[in-house]
Amino acid sequence: MNFMGRLPESKWTDGIAMTKPSSQYKYQDLKDYLIRQIQTGPQENGGQLESEPQLCRKFNLSRNTARQAMRELENEGYIYRIHGKGTFIRSETPARLRKIALLVYDTAYTAHPVTGALICGIGEVLEQNGYVLDILASRRSFHDESLKQLAASYAGFLIGSYQLDELTLRELKKIAKPWFFVKNYLPGYEEKALRIDFHHAGFLAAEYLVRTGCGNLALIYSGEGVAISRDFKSGVVDAALEHGVRLRRENIFSADYSGRTDVPHIVEELLEHSDRPDGIICASDELGAAVLEALGKRGVSVPQEMAVIGCNNTVFGRLSEPALTTIDIHIDELGRLAAARIMELIAGREFTPQLLSPSCIIRASTNKESCS
């Protein structure tokens, strides 16, 4: 059986099928193309590949170029040769080519409910399709030889960390494996990301408090160093401007993501204001739960005296007292979408960036009115 098929000429550069800029070596381009065909083509066990001379004629390559590509495919377990009969696809794809890596800054983050839900969504879809998900810590920066070695072990990379350094990003662009950001991203890489619309999340949170009667808002977020945190703040500011309510600069605070250290001091400062806010927007449920605890210790009635809304829809909000109104960012759905998209890229399809829209979940920490 002749396994190989010819792609339309418009998809070829220098005789090699390309879905991205050509690599430095033509044999690598040929190898990448053959891998995509092996993984996604009309496979049968023992399917035969075209011979090196046929590949040379079809793609206008030298014999050495074709031989190098075939040799590496054989060494990596994609193919095997039978003297006098030809080159054939192995009946089982090498295990390392069924692995996807998720890069996070620190594996300790995987214990967080948001990261955990993202991982569950990704893993669910990958497992259903025969892939394995590995979690790698990017704190030590993957670049140079270490990243090249990792690229040989994985079919694709999902980037869940905004702390990735520029050198690592440059190296990622060089390797012939698909990758994109998921949830977190770096400014300038929006077109290489699947994201939650955190601007809309912030807008929804502020707008709902306005609809419940709040007219003087405060914001606690993770600061300007994180893109999704800036997006959330921008949405809150836009909603306050659109609805004509107060969000004074002195009522905007940054805090560590857990809120354990900063929130008690922030709440104390807010309560000392002569014109104290009647609604507090928190960029995470952890911050919201910490605010509710601090307000309770000071005898402030929620939501009668001060309404509180969080974001992320995690266990912190569900178990707080009172239960925390929150913005659901549908992180598990994002995980499932990321898994489907990385498999599409492995199959040779183009990447399309996407923003997922959040929604509002009403609980006891705000007035119980509908939120559209």
VOBA-1610 file (N, C-alpha, C; in pm, whole numbers, padded with zeros to 5 digits, always signed):
BEGIN
Met+00084-00119+00000Met+00000+00000+00000Met+00088+00125+00000Asn+00058+00218-00085Asn+00129+00344-00088Asn+00063+00439+00011Phe+00136+00470+00119Phe+00077+00547+00227Phe+00069+00695+00198Met+00171+00752+00136Met+00185+00896+00125Met+00089+00954+00023Gly+00036+01071+00055Gly-00045+01146-00039Gly+00017+01283-00059Arg-00011+01349-00171Arg+00050+01478-00202Arg-00045+01590-00162Leu+00006+01687-00088Leu-00074+01802-00050Leu-00080+01901-00166Pro-00181+01991-00166Pro-00188+02092-00271Pro-00059+02174-00279Glu-00021+02210-00400Glu+00106+02281-00418Glu+00110+02412-00340Ser-00008+02475-00320Ser-00009+02603-00249Ser+00037+02589-00105Lys+00042+02468-00052Lys+00083+02446+00086Lys+00231+02413+00096Trp+00303+02427-00013Trp+00443+02383-00013Trp+00538+02501-00027Thr+00646+02491+00049Thr+00753+02590+00040Thr+00883+02515+00018Asp+00950+02546-00092Asp+01076+02480-00118Asp+01058+02329-00130Gly+00940+02286-00175Gly+00917+02144-00196Gly+00872+02069-00073Ile+00859+02138+00046Ile+00822+02069+00169Ile+00689+02126+00219Ala+00601+02036+00269Ala+00473+02080+00322Ala+00495+02163+00447Met+00442+02285+00449Met+00469+02374+00560Met+00338+02428+00616Thr+00324+02427+00748Thr+00217+02498+00815Thr+00276+02609+00903Lys+00406+02627+00894Lys+00475+02731+00970Lys+00606+02760+00897Pro+00679+02866+00936Pro+00803+02898+00865Pro+00898+02780+00862Ser+00976+02769+00750Ser+01068+02657+00732Ser+01175+02656+00839Ser+01212+02537+00885Ser+01321+02525+00981Ser+01454+02539+00910Gln+01562+02535+00985Gln+01695+02555+00926Gln+01732+02440+00834Tyr+01686+02320+00863Tyr+01726+02203+00787Tyr+01607+02143+00714Lys+01625+02113+00585Lys+01515+02057+00506Lys+01476+01917+00554Tyr+01572+01840+00603Tyr+01537+01707+00650Tyr+01440+01715+00767Gln+01452+01821+00851Gln+01362+01837+00964Gln+01221+01868+00916Asp+01210+01949+00809Asp+01079+01979+00752Asp+01013+01852+00698Leu+01091+01772+00628Leu+01038+01646+00575Leu+00998+01553+00690Lys+01080+01545+00790Lys+01050+01460+00906Lys+00921+01505+00975Asp+00908+01636+00997Asp+00787+01686+01062Asp+00663+01653+00979Tyr+00674+01669+00849Tyr+00560+01638+00762Tyr+00524+01490+00771Leu+00624+01403+00765Leu+00598+01259+00772Leu+00535+01221+00905Ile+00580+01285+01014Ile+00521+01256+01144Ile+00372+01292+01144Arg+00340+01409+01089Arg+00198+01448+01084Arg+00117+01348+01002Gln+00176+01301+00892Gln+00105+01203+00810Gln+00087+01071+00884Ile+00189+01030+00956Ile+00181+00905+01032Ile+00073+00915+01140Gln+00066+01032+01206Gln-00027+01048+01317Gln-00170+01070+01270Thr-00189+01130+01153Thr-00324+01172+01115Thr-00371+01117+00982Gly-00284+01049+00908Gly-00323+01001+00776Gly-00409+00876+00781Pro-00448+00823+00663Pro-00530+00702+00657Pro-00447+00580+00691Gln-00429+00557+00822Gln-00335+00455+00866Gln-00397+00315+00868Glu-00314+00218+00840Glu-00342+00079+00866Glu-00216+00021+00926Asn-00230-00081+01011Asn-00111-00140+01071Asn-00018-00190+00961Gly+00107-00153+00973Gly+00203-00195+00872Gly+00196-00116+00744Gly+00132+00004+00746Gly+00121+00085+00626Gly+00258+00120+00570Gln+00271+00114+00438Gln+00402+00137+00375Gln+00419+00282+00337Leu+00537+00334+00364Leu+00574+00468+00321Leu+00637+00463+00184Glu+00637+00577+00117Glu+00709+00586-00010Glu+00858+00575+00016Ser+00929+00532-00083Ser+01073+00511-00071Ser+01147+00645-00071Glu+01272+00640-00032Glu+01353+00762-00033Glu+01362+00822-00173Pro+01386+00743-00279Pro+01390+00802-00414Pro+01258+00868-00452Gln+01146+00806-00414Gln+01016+00866-00444Gln+00998+00998-00371Leu+01038+01004-00243Leu+01028+01128-00168Leu+01116+01236-00228Cys+01235+01198-00273Cys+01325+01296-00335Cys+01263+01356-00460Arg+01205+01273-00544Arg+01144+01323-00666Arg+01021+01408-00637Lys+00940+01362-00545Lys+00814+01433-00516Lys+00839+01571-00456Phe+00938+01581-00365Phe+00959+01704-00292Phe+01085+01779-00334Asn+01149+01731-00443Asn+01267+01799-00497Asn+01376+01811-00391Leu+01412+01698-00329Leu+01513+01694-00224Leu+01630+01607-00266Ser+01743+01629-00200Ser+01857+01541-00224Ser+01836+01407-00153Arg+01909+01305-00197Arg+01896+01174-00134Arg+01942+01179+00012Asn+02046+01256+00042Asn+02096+01268+00179Asn+01991+01328+00272Thr+01915+01428+00220Thr+01810+01490+00301Thr+01703+01389+00337Ala+01655+01314+00240Ala+01552+01213+00265Ala+01605+01103+00357Arg+01730+01062+00336Arg+01788+00954+00417Arg+01797+00997+00564Gln+01840+01123+00588Gln+01851+01173+00725Gln+01715+01173+00795Ala+01611+01221+00725Ala+01477+01224+00785Ala+01430+01084+00819Met+01449+00988+00725Met+01403+00851+00747Met+01482+00783+00859Arg+01611+00814+00865Arg+01695+00753+00969Arg+01647+00797+01108Glu+01616+00926+01124Glu+01570+00974+01253Glu+01433+00917+01288Leu+01346+00903+01189Leu+01215+00844+01216Leu+01229+00699+01262Glu+01325+00628+01202Glu+01348+00489+01241Glu+01405+00483+01382Asn+01501+00570+01412Asn+01563+00570+01544Asn+01462+00605+01654Glu+01365+00688+01621Glu+01267+00732+01720Glu+01145+00639+01727Gly+01144+00535+01646Gly+01041+00433+01659Gly+00916+00453+01576Tyr+00917+00548+01483Tyr+00800+00568+01398Tyr+00787+00460+01290Ile+00901+00420+01235Ile+00899+00334+01117Ile+00999+00218+01135Tyr+00987+00118+01049Tyr+01086+00012+01044Tyr+01104-00029+00898Arg+01219-00088+00866Arg+01253-00125+00729Arg+01261-00277+00717Ile+01215-00327+00604Ile+01230-00468+00568Ile+01308-00473+00436His+01428-00532+00441His+01514-00533+00323His+01442-00597+00205Gly+01444-00527+00094Gly+01382-00576-00028Gly+01233-00549-00038Lys+01171-00501+00071Lys+01026-00476+00066Lys+00990-00328+00086Gly+01066-00256+00170Gly+01035-00115+00187Gly+01034-00070+00332Thr+00976+00048+00354Thr+00969+00111+00485Thr+00824+00116+00529Phe+00800+00079+00656Phe+00663+00064+00706Phe+00645+00140+00838Ile+00519+00180+00863Ile+00482+00246+00988Ile+00468+00141+01096Arg+00524+00171+01212Arg+00505+00078+01323Arg+00358+00078+01365Ser+00310-00035+01407Ser+00168-00049+01439Ser+00129+00034+01560Glu+00225+00066+01648Glu+00197+00149+01765Glu+00283+00274+01762Thr+00218+00389+01782Thr+00292+00514+01787Thr+00379+00517+01911Pro+00505+00562+01902Pro+00590+00571+02021Pro+00520+00643+02135Ala+00537+00593+02257Ala+00464+00648+02372Ala+00492+00796+02391Arg+00615+00839+02366Arg+00649+00979+02391Arg+00574+01072+02296Leu+00525+01019+02183Leu+00453+01103+02089Leu+00305+01111+02124Arg+00264+01046+02233Arg+00127+01057+02281Arg+00125+01132+02413Lys+00226+01217+02436Lys+00237+01292+02560Lys+00229+01441+02533Ile+00152+01511+02618Ile+00141+01656+02612Ile+00194+01711+02744Ala+00274+01818+02737Ala+00328+01881+02857Ala+00252+02010+02888Leu+00213+02026+03013Leu+00157+02152+03062Leu+00263+02218+03148Leu+00310+02335+03107Leu+00412+02409+03182Leu+00344+02503+03281Val+00369+02484+03408Val+00324+02577+03512Val+00449+02631+03581Tyr+00434+02741+03652Tyr+00552+02801+03714Tyr+00607+02712+03824Asp+00518+02656+03903Asp+00558+02571+04016Asp+00452+02463+04031Thr+00494+02339+04044Thr+00397+02231+04055Thr+00309+02244+04180Ala+00350+02325+04277Ala+00265+02350+04394Ala+00133+02414+04353Tyr+00134+02487+04240Tyr+00012+02551+04192Tyr-00096+02450+04154Thr-00056+02327+04126Thr-00155+02228+04084Thr-00254+02195+04195Ala-00219+02229+04319Ala-00311+02205+04430Ala-00421+02311+04437His-00404+02421+04365His-00506+02526+04366His-00628+02481+04288Pro-00750+02510+04335Pro-00871+02463+04267Pro-00882+02505+04121Val-00837+02626+04087Val-00847+02670+03948Val-00753+02590+03860Thr-00627+02578+03901Thr-00531+02498+03824Thr-00575+02353+03818Gly-00625+02302+03931Gly-00671+02164+03934Gly-00784+02138+03837Ala-00881+02231+03830Ala-00993+02216+03736Ala-00944+02224+03591Leu-00847+02313+03565Leu-00791+02322+03431Leu-00725+02190+03392Ile-00646+02133+03483Ile-00577+02007+03456Ile-00678+01894+03434Cys-00784+01890+03514Cys-00886+01786+03498Cys-00952+01794+03361Gly-00983+01917+03317Gly-01045+01934+03185Gly-00953+01889+03073Ile-00825+01929+03082Ile-00728+01889+02980Ile-00711+01737+02980Gly-00688+01682+03101Gly-00661+01539+03112Gly-00777+01453+03066Glu-00899+01497+03092Glu-01018+01421+03053Glu-01021+01396+02903Val-01002+01503+02826Val-01010+01491+02680Val-00889+01417+02624Leu-00769+01447+02676Leu-00650+01380+02627Leu-00658+01229+02651Glu-00702+01191+02770Glu-00711+01049+02803Glu-00809+00977+02711Gln-00919+01042+02679Gln-01018+00983+02589Gln-00961+00958+02449Asn-00857+01033+02416Asn-00797+01022+02283Asn-00660+00956+02285Gly-00627+00889+02394Gly-00504+00812+02399Gly-00379+00890+02430Tyr-00393+01013+02481Tyr-00277+01095+02517Tyr-00256+01095+02668Val-00135+01130+02709Val-00100+01142+02851Val-00058+01286+02877Leu-00101+01342+02991Leu-00064+01478+03028Leu+00043+01475+03136Asp+00153+01546+03113Asp+00259+01564+03212Asp+00259+01708+03260Ile+00281+01729+03389Ile+00290+01864+03446Ile+00437+01895+03471Leu+00488+02003+03411Leu+00628+02041+03425Leu+00636+02180+03487Ala+00730+02198+03577Ala+00751+02329+03640Ala+00843+02413+03553Ser+00801+02534+03519Ser+00882+02622+03433Ser+00967+02718+03514Arg+00966+02707+03646Arg+01044+02798+03731Arg+01191+02800+03689Arg+01244+02685+03645Arg+01386+02679+03613Arg+01417+02722+03469Ser+01316+02766+03396Ser+01333+02816+03259Ser+01383+02708+03163Phe+01298+02669+03070Phe+01334+02570+02970Phe+01387+02642+02847His+01513+02627+02819His+01566+02684+02697His+01691+02606+02658Asp+01748+02643+02545Asp+01866+02578+02492Asp+01845+02426+02482Glu+01943+02349+02526Glu+01939+02204+02507Glu+01826+02138+02586Ser+01793+02189+02706Ser+01690+02124+02787Ser+01556+02126+02715Leu+01522+02239+02650Leu+01396+02246+02578Leu+01397+02158+02454Lys+01510+02152+02386Lys+01519+02065+02270Lys+01503+01918+02310Gln+01559+01882+02422Gln+01544+01745+02470Gln+01399+01717+02507Leu+01332+01814+02570Leu+01191+01796+02603Leu+01106+01783+02478Ala+01141+01860+02376Ala+01063+01856+02252Ala+01064+01719+02189Ala+01171+01643+02210Ala+01179+01507+02155Ala+01088+01411+02229Ser+01040+01451+02348Ser+00960+01361+02431Ser+00810+01391+02427Tyr+00773+01505+02369Tyr+00633+01546+02374Tyr+00581+01584+02236Ala+00450+01560+02219Ala+00385+01595+02093Ala+00344+01741+02090Gly+00331+01806+02205Gly+00292+01946+02210Gly+00304+02001+02351Phe+00298+02135+02362Phe+00315+02203+02490Phe+00199+02300+02513Leu+00143+02296+02633Leu+00047+02396+02680Leu+00117+02482+02784Ile+00110+02613+02769Ile+00181+02704+02858Ile+00081+02765+02955Gly+00088+02723+03081Gly-00004+02774+03182Gly+00057+02877+03274Ser+00174+02928+03241Ser+00246+03021+03327Ser+00273+03151+03253Tyr+00252+03264+03321Tyr+00286+03394+03262Tyr+00431+03433+03293Gln+00501+03353+03377Gln+00638+03387+03415Gln+00741+03332+03317Leu+00699+03282+03204Leu+00794+03227+03107Leu+00888+03337+03057Asp+01019+03308+03054Asp+01114+03410+03011Asp+01123+03416+02859Glu+01172+03528+02809Glu+01177+03551+02664Glu+01267+03451+02593Leu+01375+03408+02658Leu+01465+03312+02596Leu+01393+03180+02572Thr+01315+03136+02670Thr+01238+03014+02654Thr+01136+03028+02542Leu+01072+03144+02534Leu+00975+03167+02427Leu+01042+03162+02289Arg+01159+03220+02279Arg+01230+03215+02151Arg+01264+03072+02112Glu+01303+02992+02212Glu+01334+02852+02183Glu+01209+02773+02146Leu+01096+02806+02211Leu+00971+02739+02176Leu+00935+02762+02030Lys+00962+02883+01981Lys+00929+02915+01843Lys+01013+02833+01744Lys+01129+02788+01790Lys+01220+02715+01700Lys+01185+02567+01690Ile+01127+02511+01795Ile+01103+02367+01792Ile+00982+02336+01705Ala+00983+02218+01646Ala+00878+02180+01552Ala+00765+02108+01624Lys+00717+02167+01733Lys+00605+02110+01808Lys+00505+02221+01837Pro+00375+02190+01833Pro+00275+02294+01860Pro+00275+02338+02006Trp+00243+02464+02029Trp+00235+02518+02165Trp+00148+02641+02165Phe+00086+02668+02278Phe+00014+02794+02298Phe-00014+02814+02446Phe-00045+02939+02483Phe-00081+02971+02620Phe-00225+02929+02649Val-00250+02889+02773Val-00386+02858+02815Val-00413+02926+02949Lys-00517+03005+02956Lys-00559+03088+03071Lys-00463+03204+03092Asn-00343+03179+03142Asn-00243+03285+03154Asn-00180+03312+03019Tyr-00127+03433+03003Tyr-00058+03466+02878Tyr+00033+03584+02902Leu+00121+03608+02808Leu+00207+03725+02812Leu+00157+03829+02713Pro+00161+03957+02747Pro+00122+04061+02653Pro+00199+04047+02522Gly+00128+04059+02413Gly+00188+04041+02282Gly+00170+03900+02227Tyr+00122+03809+02311Tyr+00101+03670+02268Tyr-00047+03631+02273Glu-00135+03730+02262Glu-00279+03701+02265Glu-00320+03609+02150Glu-00250+03619+02038Glu-00285+03536+01922Glu-00234+03393+01937Lys-00160+03366+02044Lys-00112+03231+02073Lys-00168+03184+02206Ala-00297+03214+02231Ala-00353+03184+02362Ala-00501+03148+02353Leu-00540+03054+02439Leu-00681+03031+02472Leu-00703+03093+02608Arg-00798+03186+02618Arg-00808+03266+02739Arg-00951+03275+02790Ile-00962+03310+02917Ile-01087+03354+02975Ile-01097+03505+02953Asp-01215+03555+02925Asp-01233+03699+02908Asp-01242+03763+03047Phe-01126+03788+03106Phe-01123+03844+03241Phe-01166+03990+03244His-01155+04059+03133His-01210+04195+03127His-01361+04189+03147His-01427+04097+03079His-01571+04081+03095His-01605+04032+03236Ala-01518+03947+03293Ala-01541+03900+03430Ala-01544+04018+03527Gly-01447+04109+03516Gly-01445+04227+03601Gly-01565+04317+03577Phe-01603+04331+03450Phe-01718+04414+03416Phe-01845+04355+03478Leu-01864+04223+03464Leu-01982+04157+03521Leu-01991+04175+03671Ala-01876+04159+03739Ala-01875+04171+03885Ala-01918+04311+03929Ala-01861+04414+03869Ala-01896+04551+03906Ala-02040+04582+03867Glu-02081+04539+03750Glu-02215+04569+03702Glu-02321+04505+03793Tyr-02295+04383+03839Tyr-02393+04319+03926Tyr-02407+04393+04058Leu-02296+04437+04116Leu-02305+04513+04240Leu-02383+04642+04219Val-02364+04707+04106Val-02440+04829+04075Val-02588+04797+04069Arg-02624+04685+04007Arg-02765+04648+03993Arg-02829+04617+04129Thr-02748+04575+04225Thr-02803+04548+04359Thr-02809+04674+04444Gly-02768+04787+04390Gly-02780+04914+04461Gly-02650+04973+04511Cys-02537+04910+04484Cys-02408+04964+04528Cys-02368+05082+04441Gly-02317+05187+04504Gly-02275+05304+04427Gly-02135+05351+04459Asn-02068+05282+04550Asn-01933+05321+04590Asn-01851+05193+04603Leu-01768+05164+04506Leu-01704+05033+04495Leu-01558+05036+04539Ala-01510+04919+04580Ala-01368+04897+04606Ala-01325+04773+04528Leu-01197+04766+04495Leu-01143+04654+04419Leu-01018+04601+04487Ile-01011+04468+04500Ile-00888+04402+04545Ile-00850+04303+04437Tyr-00729+04318+04381Tyr-00685+04232+04270Tyr-00538+04199+04290Ser-00482+04125+04192Ser-00346+04073+04209Ser-00238+04166+04157Gly-00274+04286+04117Gly-00174+04383+04074Gly-00152+04386+03925Glu-00064+04475+03882Glu-00042+04500+03739Glu+00058+04405+03675Gly+00123+04320+03755Gly+00224+04231+03699Gly+00170+04110+03627Val+00039+04085+03639Val-00023+03968+03577Val-00125+04016+03475Ala-00115+03969+03351Ala-00201+04018+03244Ala-00348+03998+03275Ile-00387+03878+03324Ile-00529+03853+03349Ile-00579+03938+03466Ser-00492+03974+03559Ser-00530+04062+03668Ser-00555+04203+03616Arg-00470+04251+03527Arg-00492+04382+03466Arg-00621+04384+03386Asp-00648+04274+03315Asp-00772+04265+03237Asp-00894+04277+03329Phe-00889+04207+03443Phe-01001+04211+03537Phe-01022+04353+03588Lys-00914+04418+03630Lys-00926+04556+03679Lys-00984+04647+03572Ser-00937+04631+03449Ser-00987+04715+03339Ser-01137+04700+03321Gly-01187+04576+03335Gly-01331+04554+03324Gly-01408+04621+03436Val-01356+04615+03558Val-01420+04681+03671Val-01427+04833+03649Val-01316+04890+03606Val-01310+05035+03582Val-01409+05075+03473Asp-01415+04998+03365Asp-01507+05031+03255Asp-01652+05024+03300Ala-01686+04925+03383Ala-01824+04914+03432Ala-01859+05032+03523Ala-01764+05070+03609Ala-01789+05184+03698Ala-01813+05312+03618Leu-01733+05332+03515Leu-01750+05450+03430Leu-01883+05446+03354Glu-01915+05328+03300Glu-02038+05316+03221Glu-02163+05340+03305His-02160+05295+03430His-02278+05306+03515His-02273+05426+03609Gly-02167+05504+03603Gly-02159+05628+03679Gly-02150+05610+03829Val-02078+05505+03873Val-02060+05485+04017Val-01915+05516+04055Arg-01890+05529+04183Arg-01758+05567+04229Arg-01667+05445+04243Leu-01546+05460+04197Leu-01437+05364+04220Leu-01312+05448+04239Arg-01294+05499+04358Arg-01185+05592+04382Arg-01051+05518+04382Arg-00949+05590+04342Arg-00815+05530+04333Arg-00769+05474+04467Glu-00803+05541+04576Glu-00759+05493+04707Glu-00836+05368+04751Asn-00939+05331+04677Asn-01014+05209+04706Asn-00976+05093+04615Ile-00864+05104+04545Ile-00813+04996+04461Ile-00685+04944+04525Phe-00685+04815+04558Phe-00574+04755+04631Phe-00523+04632+04557Ser-00393+04607+04568Ser-00336+04482+04520Ser-00299+04397+04642Ala-00313+04265+04625Ala-00287+04174+04737Ala-00233+04043+04683Asp-00163+03968+04768Asp-00120+03835+04727Asp-00243+03750+04700Tyr-00229+03649+04614Tyr-00347+03579+04562Tyr-00431+03514+04672Ser-00371+03476+04786Ser-00448+03413+04892Ser-00519+03515+04981Gly-00462+03634+04990Gly-00522+03739+05072Gly-00496+03727+05220Arg-00430+03621+05265Arg-00413+03599+05408Arg-00334+03712+05476Thr-00233+03763+05405Thr-00148+03866+05465Thr-00206+04005+05450Asp-00256+04036+05331Asp-00292+04175+05299Asp-00435+04212+05331Val-00529+04119+05315Val-00671+04155+05323Val-00713+04214+05458Pro-00671+04159+05573Pro-00713+04220+05700Pro-00677+04368+05710His-00559+04406+05662His-00519+04546+05665His-00600+04629+05566Ile-00630+04571+05449Ile-00709+04643+05348Ile-00849+04670+05401Val-00912+04569+05460Val-01047+04586+05514Val-01049+04690+05625Glu-00948+04686+05713Glu-00940+04785+05820Glu-00931+04927+05764Glu-00852+04943+05659Glu-00839+05076+05597Glu-00970+05120+05534Leu-01039+05028+05465Leu-01166+05063+05401Leu-01270+05106+05505Leu-01275+05036+05617Leu-01375+05067+05719Leu-01346+05199+05789Glu-01223+05246+05784Glu-01188+05373+05847Glu-01223+05493+05760His-01253+05469+05629His-01288+05579+05540His-01420+05642+05585Ser-01426+05773+05585Ser-01552+05841+05618Ser-01660+05809+05514Asp-01617+05791+05392Asp-01710+05755+05283Asp-01675+05614+05237Arg-01698+05517+05326Arg-01653+05382+05297Arg-01740+05317+05189Pro-01683+05226+05111Pro-01757+05164+05001Pro-01869+05073+05052Asp-01969+05051+04964Asp-02077+04959+04998Asp-02070+04829+04918Gly-01965+04816+04835Gly-01947+04693+04759Gly-01799+04669+04732Ile-01752+04546+04757Ile-01612+04512+04735Ile-01603+04403+04628Ile-01523+04429+04526Ile-01501+04334+04417Ile-01364+04270+04438Cys-01362+04137+04439Cys-01237+04063+04461Cys-01205+03981+04336Ala-01080+03982+04293Ala-01041+03915+04170Ala-01028+03765+04185Ser-01049+03711+04306Ser-01049+03567+04325Ser-01141+03534+04443Asp-01189+03412+04448Asp-01272+03370+04561Asp-01192+03363+04691Glu-01062+03334+04681Glu-00979+03335+04801Glu-00976+03474+04864Leu-00958+03575+04780Leu-00961+03712+04831Leu-01099+03744+04888Gly-01204+03701+04817Gly-01340+03727+04865Gly-01368+03661+04998Ala-01325+03536+05015Ala-01346+03467+05141Ala-01270+03535+05254Ala-01149+03582+05224Ala-01070+03653+05325Ala-01137+03784+05364Val-01197+03853+05267Val-01270+03977+05297Val-01390+03949+05386Leu-01467+03845+05353Leu-01584+03809+05435Leu-01543+03778+05579Glu-01433+03707+05595Glu-01385+03673+05729Glu-01347+03799+05805Ala-01274+03890+05736Ala-01231+04013+05802Ala-01350+04102+05839Leu-01449+04111+05751Leu-01568+04191+05779Leu-01646+04130+05896Gly-01656+03997+05900Gly-01726+03932+06009Gly-01663+03959+06143Lys-01530+03959+06149Lys-01460+03985+06274Lys-01482+04128+06324Arg-01516+04218+06232Arg-01539+04358+06270Arg-01687+04391+06281Gly-01770+04287+06272Gly-01914+04306+06294Gly-01987+04374+06181Val-01931+04372+06061Val-01997+04433+05945Val-02093+04332+05883Ser-02218+04371+05865Ser-02319+04282+05809Ser-02308+04276+05657Val-02301+04152+05605Val-02293+04128+05459Val-02419+04052+05416Pro-02492+04099+05315Pro-02462+04213+05228Pro-02527+04345+05270Gln-02596+04350+05386Gln-02674+04468+05422Gln-02588+04594+05427Glu-02472+04586+05492Glu-02385+04703+05502Glu-02284+04708+05388Met-02237+04593+05348Met-02134+04589+05244Met-02147+04457+05167Ala-02166+04465+05036Ala-02175+04346+04951Ala-02036+04307+04904Val-02017+04176+04882Val-01886+04125+04838Val-01909+04025+04724Ile-01827+04038+04620Ile-01833+03946+04507Ile-01691+03899+04473Gly-01677+03772+04439Gly-01546+03714+04404Gly-01539+03675+04258Cys-01442+03591+04227Cys-01424+03545+04090Cys-01354+03410+04092Asn-01394+03321+04005Asn-01335+03189+03977Asn-01429+03073+04009Asn-01527+03094+04099Asn-01621+02989+04139Asn-01549+02867+04191Thr-01477+02886+04301Thr-01403+02777+04365Thr-01465+02742+04500Val-01408+02640+04563Val-01457+02593+04692Val-01446+02701+04799Phe-01352+02794+04786Phe-01336+02900+04885Phe-01464+02984+04896Gly-01526+03011+04782Gly-01649+03089+04784Gly-01769+03011+04831Arg-01776+02883+04793Arg-01892+02802+04830Arg-01897+02775+04980Leu-01782+02765+05044Leu-01776+02731+05186Leu-01764+02853+05277Ser-01756+02972+05220Ser-01743+03092+05303Ser-01876+03123+05370Glu-01871+03213+05468Glu-01992+03251+05542Glu-02005+03403+05545Pro-02106+03458+05475Pro-02205+03389+05392Pro-02143+03339+05261Ala-02216+03252+05191Ala-02166+03201+05063Ala-02142+03316+04966Leu-02033+03307+04893Leu-01984+03419+04813Leu-02042+03420+04672Thr-02104+03530+04635Thr-02139+03551+04494Thr-02010+03558+04415Thr-02009+03501+04296Thr-01883+03491+04222Thr-01905+03494+04072Ile-01796+03514+04001Ile-01796+03504+03854Ile-01737+03369+03816Asp-01816+03290+03747Asp-01771+03157+03704Asp-01694+03172+03573Ile-01566+03134+03574Ile-01483+03149+03455Ile-01479+03022+03369His-01551+02918+03411His-01564+02794+03333His-01427+02736+03297Ile-01343+02722+03399Ile-01205+02681+03376Ile-01195+02537+03325Asp-01287+02449+03369Asp-01283+02311+03320Asp-01314+02305+03172Glu-01406+02392+03127Glu-01436+02400+02984Glu-01315+02448+02905Leu-01243+02544+02961Leu-01121+02591+02895Leu-01021+02478+02882Gly-01008+02395+02986Gly-00916+02282+02981Gly-00953+02184+02870Arg-01082+02152+02859Arg-01125+02059+02753Arg-01099+02118+02616Leu-01125+02248+02602Leu-01099+02313+02473Leu-00951+02313+02440Ala-00864+02337+02541Ala-00720+02338+02517Ala-00672+02202+02470Ala-00725+02095+02531Ala-00685+01960+02489Ala-00727+01933+02345Ala-00849+01971+02311Ala-00895+01951+02173Ala-00812+02031+02074Arg-00775+02155+02114Arg-00701+02241+02022Arg-00558+02192+02001Ile-00492+02141+02106Ile-00355+02093+02087Ile-00354+01971+01998Met-00456+01887+02007Met-00463+01770+01918Met-00488+01813+01773Glu-00565+01919+01754Glu-00586+01972+01619Glu-00455+02023+01560Leu-00375+02090+01644Leu-00246+02140+01596Leu-00152+02025+01561Ile-00154+01921+01640Ile-00072+01803+01610Ile-00113+01744+01475Ala-00243+01756+01444Ala-00294+01705+01317Ala-00265+01799+01200Gly-00199+01912+01228Gly-00158+02002+01121Gly-00252+02118+01095Arg-00353+02140+01179Arg-00445+02250+01159Arg-00388+02379+01216Glu-00443+02491+01171Glu-00396+02621+01217Glu-00455+02653+01354Phe-00382+02733+01432Phe-00430+02774+01564Phe-00517+02897+01552Thr-00630+02897+01624Thr-00719+03012+01631Thr-00734+03054+01776Pro-00696+03176+01813Pro-00713+03221+01953Pro-00861+03229+01988Gln-00891+03222+02117Gln-01031+03223+02159Gln-01042+03276+02300Leu-01152+03351+02325Leu-01186+03403+02457Leu-01313+03336+02504Leu-01313+03277+02623Leu-01433+03219+02681Leu-01501+03321+02770Ser-01633+03329+02758Ser-01709+03426+02835Ser-01747+03371+02972Pro-01729+03450+03078Pro-01768+03407+03213Pro-01916+03434+03238Ser-01966+03389+03352Ser-02104+03414+03391Ser-02109+03439+03542Cys-02223+03489+03589Cys-02238+03530+03727Cys-02317+03425+03807Ile-02269+03389+03926Ile-02338+03296+04015Ile-02374+03372+04142Ile-02503+03384+04168Ile-02551+03467+04279Ile-02564+03383+04406Arg-02502+03432+04514Arg-02515+03368+04645Arg-02546+03476+04750Ala-02528+03440+04875Ala-02580+03524+04984Ala-02498+03650+05012Ser-02376+03662+04957Ser-02293+03778+04991Ser-02333+03904+04917Thr-02433+03893+04828Thr-02489+04010+04759Thr-02641+03998+04764Asn-02708+04105+04728Asn-02853+04097+04719Asn-02892+03996+04612Lys-02996+03918+04636Lys-03032+03808+04548Lys-03123+03856+04434Glu-03059+03913+04336Glu-03129+03955+04216Glu-03063+03887+04097Ser-03134+03880+03986Ser-03081+03810+03868Ser-02970+03892+03806Cys-02879+03819+03741Cys-02764+03881+03671Cys-02758+03823+03532Ser-02775+03904+03432Ser-02774+03854+03294Ser-02639+03870+03232
//
